[in-house]
Amino acid sequence: MTTIASQELAIFGGSPAVRTPVPDYCSLGVEEVEAARAVAATGRLSAYFGSWGENFFGGPAVQALEKAWAARFSATHAVSMNSATSGLIAAVGACGVGPGDEVVVSPFTMSASATCVRVFGATPVFADVQPDTFNLDPASVGACITDRTRAIVVVDLAGQAADMDEIMRIARQRGVRVIEDASQAPGATYKGRWAGTLADIGVFSLNCHKTIQCGEGGICCTDDDDLATRLQLIRNHGEAVVEEMGYTNRPETIVGFNFRMGEIEAAIAFEQLKKLDALTRPRQAMAAALDARLGPLPGLIVPAVRPDRTHVYYVHMLRIDEHVAGVSRRQVVRALAAEGVTCFEGYCKPLYLQPLYQADWPGKGTRTYAAGLCPVAEQLYERELFFHGYLYESLRDPWLDQICLAFEKVWAHRSQLAALDDDGSRAVRRA
């Protein structure tokens, strides 16, 4: 009987553990195709007017999606956008953020979660993250609050909500708005409530990589009537209509954009929303199976899930303790790639180290964004965190078992990986 210990690593010439290509992800079916066809047959791909009137709020597909989304997540209002990036920008604007203000943000996320602040001339202030969930650390958030803080942008990274009760408590004490970026967490729960509905405004993504998608799109949720109005105004050139509609809450702060979702995208998203549970539950089952197999491997740390919330695993984040594992993250990732398991190191570089934040801009003042600002985020990026892609409903046997075998095979032979240079080739031993 062939054992894992007797199998040569693929990076050294052995046979890969993953023997057949992993299937591509596609959440679309005949329902979405028919929904798109039905809209196209009307000849009306968008029903928005940039002037005051019933068409200011979009066409029938857009409004049907918003109604269904609000009902699905128990929100008072859902406001569609052409992307979650647009939703984040609109949310920051709806909260009244402007030049001279500060907004606390995460350094360990997609760039739009922080650049949305720069759009309005405000200053991002980066708080550190927790080492096990990768979400904002409430203690670090509290330390970043100043008299200039207007808002906090919280990210539910990878599919699990942040510690929202504590963050909301800090925000309420200081009169600060909170925006929840739930782009990666549709369907996740926190103390029985839906991620994306835990703050003043929640933002969801319908990008093609997400669990449910319409190519490009986003949804903002809020229970605040005025915030919903401001989101709708910012979405659709609202500065041109505030007088005619009689909007009186600081109308001079409304700067509108074209963030409107088309009718085809809305019709597809409407059908996708129906499939959320059917697409999420298999991810959770697969994550449980992976964690059961991978958790015992020395130095490999599977995702931490808080007992008062659920995780929907947009991606499956892993950490490595190189001292316990006796091998570097890079060596593991290269060995797994040879076995047919594509992994990615570090998730993302802390945002404040990007060129955008190193340059000077009006309002930056004396604030610096140097290495060492958020040590936990930097440690995760540089040494600990890696992930092996998206989990989805079709990634079952034989691929799930073969992926686990690849990890087990690499771990069984990890002492051999010390022979690898950074480029994955065998090191040349010199006398």
C-alpha positions as CSV (number, residue, x, y, z in Angstrom):
1,M,0.0,0.0,0.0
2,T,1.3,3.4,-1.0
3,T,1.6,5.8,2.0
4,I,1.9,9.6,1.9
5,A,5.3,9.2,3.5
6,S,6.5,7.1,0.6
7,Q,5.3,9.5,-2.1
8,E,7.8,11.9,-3.6
9,L,6.9,15.6,-3.6
10,A,5.8,16.8,-7.0
11,I,8.2,19.7,-6.8
12,F,11.0,17.1,-6.8
13,G,9.6,15.0,-9.6
14,G,6.8,13.0,-8.0
15,S,3.2,12.8,-9.1
16,P,0.9,15.7,-8.1
17,A,-1.7,15.0,-5.5
18,V,-4.4,16.8,-7.5
19,R,-4.7,14.7,-10.6
20,T,-7.5,16.5,-12.6
21,P,-8.0,20.2,-13.0
22,V,-10.3,21.9,-10.5
23,P,-13.5,23.0,-12.2
24,D,-14.2,26.7,-12.7
25,Y,-16.8,28.4,-10.6
26,C,-20.1,29.4,-12.2
27,S,-23.1,30.3,-10.0
28,L,-25.3,31.2,-13.0
29,G,-28.0,29.0,-14.4
30,V,-30.9,29.0,-16.7
31,E,-32.8,31.3,-14.4
32,E,-30.3,34.1,-14.8
33,V,-30.1,33.6,-18.6
34,E,-33.9,33.9,-18.9
35,A,-33.9,36.9,-16.6
36,A,-31.3,38.7,-18.7
37,R,-33.2,37.7,-21.9
38,A,-36.5,39.0,-20.6
39,V,-34.9,42.4,-19.8
40,A,-33.2,42.6,-23.2
41,A,-36.5,41.8,-24.9
42,T,-38.0,45.0,-23.5
43,G,-35.3,47.1,-25.1
44,R,-34.9,49.0,-21.9
45,L,-31.5,48.3,-20.3
46,S,-31.7,51.2,-17.9
47,A,-34.6,53.3,-16.7
48,Y,-32.7,55.9,-14.7
49,F,-33.2,59.6,-15.3
50,G,-30.8,62.1,-13.8
51,S,-33.7,64.5,-13.0
52,W,-36.3,64.4,-10.3
53,G,-39.3,62.1,-10.9
54,E,-40.2,58.4,-10.6
55,N,-37.4,57.4,-12.9
56,F,-34.8,58.9,-10.5
57,F,-34.9,55.6,-8.6
58,G,-34.3,53.3,-11.5
59,G,-36.4,50.8,-13.4
60,P,-38.5,47.8,-12.4
61,A,-35.7,45.3,-12.2
62,V,-33.6,47.6,-10.0
63,Q,-36.5,48.4,-7.7
64,A,-37.5,44.7,-7.4
65,L,-33.9,43.7,-6.5
66,E,-33.8,46.4,-3.8
67,K,-37.1,45.3,-2.3
68,A,-36.0,41.7,-2.3
69,W,-32.6,42.4,-0.8
70,A,-34.0,44.5,2.0
71,A,-36.5,41.7,2.8
72,R,-33.8,39.0,2.7
73,F,-31.5,40.8,5.1
74,S,-34.2,42.4,7.3
75,A,-33.1,45.9,6.4
76,T,-35.3,48.9,6.1
77,H,-33.6,50.1,2.9
78,A,-31.5,48.6,0.1
79,V,-29.9,50.9,-2.4
80,S,-28.3,49.3,-5.5
81,M,-25.0,50.5,-7.0
82,N,-22.9,49.5,-10.0
83,S,-20.2,48.1,-7.7
84,A,-19.4,47.7,-4.1
85,T,-16.6,50.3,-4.6
86,S,-19.2,52.8,-5.7
87,G,-21.3,51.7,-2.6
88,L,-18.4,52.5,-0.3
89,I,-17.8,55.9,-1.9
90,A,-21.5,56.6,-1.6
91,A,-21.6,55.5,2.0
92,V,-18.7,57.7,3.0
93,G,-20.4,60.6,1.2
94,A,-23.8,59.8,2.9
95,C,-22.1,60.0,6.3
96,G,-21.1,63.6,5.5
97,V,-17.3,63.0,5.4
98,G,-15.3,65.8,3.9
99,P,-12.0,67.7,3.9
100,G,-10.4,67.8,7.3
101,D,-12.2,64.7,8.6
102,E,-10.6,61.4,9.5
103,V,-11.9,58.0,8.9
104,V,-10.6,54.9,10.6
105,V,-10.0,52.0,8.1
106,S,-8.4,48.6,7.9
107,P,-4.9,48.2,6.3
108,F,-5.6,44.6,5.4
109,T,-8.3,44.6,2.7
110,M,-9.0,45.5,-0.9
111,S,-7.9,49.0,-1.7
112,A,-11.4,50.5,-2.2
113,S,-12.2,50.1,1.5
114,A,-9.7,53.0,2.2
115,T,-9.6,55.0,-1.1
116,C,-13.3,55.7,-0.6
117,V,-12.2,58.1,2.1
118,R,-9.7,59.9,-0.2
119,V,-12.5,60.6,-2.7
120,F,-14.0,63.2,-0.4
121,G,-10.7,64.7,0.7
122,A,-10.7,63.1,4.1
123,T,-7.7,61.3,5.7
124,P,-7.6,57.5,6.2
125,V,-6.3,56.4,9.6
126,F,-5.2,52.8,9.7
127,A,-6.0,50.7,12.7
128,D,-4.5,47.2,13.2
129,V,-6.2,43.9,12.8
130,Q,-6.7,40.8,14.9
131,P,-4.2,38.1,14.2
132,D,-6.7,35.3,14.1
133,T,-9.8,36.8,12.3
134,F,-7.9,39.5,10.3
135,N,-10.6,42.0,11.1
136,L,-10.2,45.3,12.8
137,D,-9.1,45.1,16.4
138,P,-11.5,47.2,18.4
139,A,-8.8,48.3,20.8
140,S,-6.7,49.7,17.9
141,V,-9.8,51.4,16.5
142,G,-10.4,53.1,19.8
143,A,-6.8,54.3,20.0
144,C,-7.2,55.9,16.5
145,I,-10.3,57.9,17.3
146,T,-9.7,61.7,17.5
147,D,-11.8,64.8,17.5
148,R,-11.5,64.8,13.7
149,T,-12.9,61.2,13.3
150,R,-16.1,61.2,11.3
151,A,-16.5,57.5,10.5
152,I,-15.1,54.0,10.7
153,V,-15.0,51.6,7.8
154,V,-15.1,48.0,9.1
155,V,-14.4,45.1,6.8
156,D,-15.8,41.6,7.3
157,L,-12.7,39.9,5.8
158,A,-12.9,36.5,4.1
159,G,-16.5,35.9,5.2
160,Q,-16.7,36.5,9.0
161,A,-18.1,39.6,10.7
162,A,-15.8,41.8,12.8
163,D,-16.4,42.4,16.5
164,M,-19.2,44.8,15.6
165,D,-20.8,45.3,19.1
166,E,-17.5,46.6,20.5
167,I,-16.8,48.8,17.5
168,M,-20.3,50.2,17.5
169,R,-20.0,51.0,21.2
170,I,-16.8,52.9,20.6
171,A,-18.4,54.8,17.7
172,R,-21.6,55.7,19.6
173,Q,-19.6,57.1,22.5
174,R,-17.8,59.4,20.1
175,G,-20.6,60.3,17.8
176,V,-19.0,58.5,14.8
177,R,-20.7,56.8,11.9
178,V,-19.8,53.2,11.0
179,I,-19.8,51.6,7.5
180,E,-19.6,47.8,7.3
181,D,-17.9,46.5,4.2
182,A,-19.6,43.1,4.0
183,S,-18.5,42.5,0.4
184,Q,-17.1,39.1,1.3
185,A,-19.7,38.1,3.8
186,P,-23.2,37.9,2.4
187,G,-25.1,35.3,4.4
188,A,-22.8,35.4,7.4
189,T,-24.4,36.1,10.8
190,Y,-23.3,37.9,14.0
191,K,-25.3,37.1,17.1
192,G,-28.3,36.2,15.0
193,R,-28.1,39.2,12.7
194,W,-26.9,39.5,9.1
195,A,-23.5,40.8,8.3
196,G,-24.0,43.9,6.3
197,T,-26.8,45.1,8.6
198,L,-24.7,45.7,11.8
199,A,-23.7,49.3,11.2
200,D,-25.1,52.6,10.0
201,I,-24.6,51.5,6.4
202,G,-23.6,48.0,5.1
203,V,-22.1,47.4,1.7
204,F,-22.3,44.2,-0.3
205,S,-20.6,43.2,-3.5
206,L,-22.0,41.4,-6.6
207,N,-18.6,41.2,-8.4
208,C,-18.0,38.2,-10.5
209,H,-15.8,36.6,-7.8
210,K,-18.4,36.8,-5.1
211,T,-20.7,34.0,-3.8
212,I,-23.6,35.6,-5.7
213,Q,-22.9,37.9,-8.5
214,C,-24.2,39.8,-11.6
215,G,-20.8,40.5,-13.1
216,E,-20.4,43.9,-11.4
217,G,-22.7,45.4,-8.8
218,G,-23.2,46.4,-5.2
219,I,-25.9,46.9,-2.6
220,C,-26.0,49.3,0.4
221,C,-28.3,48.6,3.3
222,T,-29.4,50.9,6.0
223,D,-32.2,51.4,8.5
224,D,-31.7,55.2,8.5
225,D,-34.2,57.0,6.2
226,D,-32.0,60.0,5.6
227,L,-28.9,57.9,4.9
228,A,-30.9,56.0,2.3
229,T,-31.9,59.2,0.7
230,R,-28.3,60.5,0.6
231,L,-27.2,57.2,-0.9
232,Q,-29.8,57.5,-3.7
233,L,-28.8,61.1,-4.3
234,I,-25.1,60.3,-4.5
235,R,-25.8,57.4,-6.8
236,N,-27.6,59.5,-9.4
237,H,-26.3,63.1,-9.8
238,G,-28.1,64.2,-6.7
239,E,-26.8,67.7,-6.7
240,A,-29.0,68.4,-9.7
241,V,-32.2,67.4,-7.9
242,V,-31.9,68.4,-4.2
243,E,-33.7,71.7,-4.7
244,E,-36.6,70.3,-6.7
245,M,-37.1,67.4,-4.3
246,G,-36.9,69.7,-1.3
247,Y,-34.0,68.0,0.4
248,T,-32.9,70.2,3.3
249,N,-30.3,68.1,5.3
250,R,-27.1,69.9,4.2
251,P,-27.9,69.6,0.5
252,E,-24.7,71.5,-0.3
253,T,-22.7,68.4,0.7
254,I,-24.3,66.2,-2.0
255,V,-21.9,65.4,-4.8
256,G,-23.5,63.0,-7.2
257,F,-22.0,60.3,-9.4
258,N,-23.3,57.8,-12.0
259,F,-23.3,54.7,-9.7
260,R,-26.5,53.3,-11.3
261,M,-27.0,49.6,-11.8
262,G,-28.4,48.4,-15.1
263,E,-31.6,46.5,-15.5
264,I,-29.9,43.3,-16.8
265,E,-27.5,43.2,-13.8
266,A,-30.4,43.8,-11.4
267,A,-32.4,41.0,-12.9
268,I,-29.5,38.6,-12.7
269,A,-28.8,39.6,-9.1
270,F,-32.5,39.1,-8.2
271,E,-32.1,35.4,-9.3
272,Q,-28.7,35.0,-7.6
273,L,-30.1,36.3,-4.3
274,K,-32.5,33.3,-4.3
275,K,-29.5,30.9,-4.4
276,L,-27.5,32.5,-1.5
277,D,-28.1,29.6,1.0
278,A,-27.6,26.9,-1.7
279,L,-24.3,28.4,-2.6
280,T,-23.1,29.2,1.0
281,R,-23.9,26.0,2.8
282,P,-21.6,23.8,0.7
283,R,-18.8,26.3,1.3
284,Q,-19.3,25.9,5.0
285,A,-19.4,22.1,4.8
286,M,-16.2,22.1,2.7
287,A,-14.4,24.4,5.1
288,A,-15.3,22.1,8.0
289,A,-14.0,19.1,6.1
290,L,-10.7,20.9,5.2
291,D,-10.2,22.2,8.8
292,A,-10.7,18.7,10.2
293,R,-8.0,17.3,7.9
294,L,-5.6,20.3,8.0
295,G,-6.0,21.3,11.6
296,P,-3.8,18.5,13.0
297,L,-0.8,19.4,10.8
298,P,1.9,21.0,12.9
299,G,2.2,24.7,12.5
300,L,-0.8,25.1,10.2
301,I,-3.5,27.2,11.7
302,V,-7.0,26.9,10.2
303,P,-9.5,29.8,10.2
304,A,-10.7,30.9,13.6
305,V,-14.5,31.3,13.9
306,R,-16.0,33.1,16.9
307,P,-18.7,31.2,18.7
308,D,-21.3,34.0,18.3
309,R,-21.1,34.2,14.5
310,T,-20.9,32.2,11.3
311,H,-18.3,32.2,8.5
312,V,-19.3,32.0,4.8
313,Y,-15.7,31.4,3.5
314,Y,-15.4,33.7,0.6
315,V,-11.8,32.5,0.8
316,H,-10.2,29.9,3.1
317,M,-7.5,31.8,5.0
318,L,-4.7,29.8,6.6
319,R,-1.8,30.8,8.8
320,I,1.6,29.1,9.3
321,D,3.8,29.2,12.4
322,E,7.1,28.7,10.6
323,H,8.9,27.8,13.9
324,V,6.5,25.0,14.7
325,A,6.2,23.8,11.1
326,G,9.9,24.0,10.5
327,V,9.4,25.3,7.0
328,S,8.7,28.7,5.5
329,R,5.4,29.9,4.0
330,R,7.0,30.4,0.6
331,Q,8.4,26.9,0.5
332,V,5.0,25.4,1.4
333,V,3.2,27.5,-1.2
334,R,5.6,26.5,-3.9
335,A,5.4,22.8,-2.9
336,L,1.6,22.9,-2.9
337,A,1.6,24.6,-6.3
338,A,3.5,21.7,-7.7
339,E,0.9,19.3,-6.2
340,G,-1.8,21.2,-8.0
341,V,-3.1,23.4,-5.2
342,T,-2.7,27.1,-6.1
343,C,-2.1,29.2,-3.0
344,F,-1.4,32.9,-2.5
345,E,0.9,34.5,0.0
346,G,0.0,37.3,2.4
347,Y,-3.4,38.2,1.0
348,C,-2.6,41.9,0.5
349,K,0.1,44.4,1.3
350,P,-0.9,46.8,4.0
351,L,-2.6,49.6,2.1
352,Y,-0.7,52.4,3.8
353,L,2.5,51.1,2.1
354,Q,1.1,51.7,-1.3
355,P,2.5,54.7,-3.3
356,L,-0.8,56.5,-3.0
357,Y,-0.3,56.9,0.8
358,Q,3.4,57.8,0.6
359,A,2.8,60.9,-1.5
360,D,1.7,64.2,-0.1
361,W,-1.9,65.4,-0.6
362,P,-4.0,68.2,0.9
363,G,-5.2,67.2,4.3
364,K,-2.4,64.7,5.0
365,G,-0.6,67.1,7.2
366,T,2.1,65.5,9.2
367,R,0.5,62.0,9.2
368,T,3.0,59.3,8.1
369,Y,2.3,55.9,6.8
370,A,5.6,54.1,7.5
371,A,6.3,50.4,8.0
372,G,5.5,49.4,11.5
373,L,2.3,51.3,11.7
374,C,0.2,48.1,12.0
375,P,2.5,45.4,13.1
376,V,-0.1,42.6,13.1
377,A,-1.2,43.3,9.5
378,E,2.5,43.4,8.4
379,Q,3.3,40.1,10.1
380,L,0.3,38.4,8.5
381,Y,1.3,39.8,5.1
382,E,5.1,39.1,5.4
383,R,5.2,35.7,7.1
384,E,2.0,34.1,8.3
385,L,-1.1,34.3,6.1
386,F,-1.8,32.4,2.9
387,F,-5.0,31.1,1.3
388,H,-5.7,28.5,-1.3
389,G,-8.5,30.2,-3.2
390,Y,-12.2,30.2,-3.2
391,L,-14.5,27.5,-1.9
392,Y,-17.6,26.8,-3.9
393,E,-20.4,24.3,-4.2
394,S,-18.8,22.1,-7.0
395,L,-15.5,21.7,-5.2
396,R,-16.2,18.3,-3.8
397,D,-14.7,14.8,-4.2
398,P,-12.3,14.0,-5.7
399,W,-10.9,17.5,-5.5
400,L,-11.5,18.1,-1.8
401,D,-9.8,14.9,-0.8
402,Q,-6.9,15.5,-3.2
403,I,-6.4,19.0,-1.9
404,C,-6.2,17.6,1.6
405,L,-3.8,14.9,0.4
406,A,-1.6,17.6,-1.1
407,F,-1.3,19.4,2.2
408,E,-0.7,16.1,4.1
409,K,2.0,15.1,1.6
410,V,3.8,18.4,1.8
411,W,3.7,18.3,5.6
412,A,5.0,14.7,5.6
413,H,8.0,15.8,3.6
414,R,8.4,19.4,4.8
415,S,11.9,18.8,6.0
416,Q,13.0,18.3,2.4
417,L,11.7,21.8,1.5
418,A,14.7,23.4,3.2
419,A,16.5,22.4,-0.1
420,L,14.4,24.9,-2.0
421,D,15.6,28.4,-3.0
422,D,13.1,31.2,-3.1
423,D,12.4,30.5,-6.8
424,G,11.4,26.9,-6.0
425,S,14.5,25.3,-7.5
426,R,16.8,23.0,-5.5
427,A,19.4,25.0,-3.6
428,V,23.0,24.4,-4.7
429,R,25.0,23.1,-1.8
430,R,28.4,24.5,-1.6
431,A,31.3,23.0,0.3
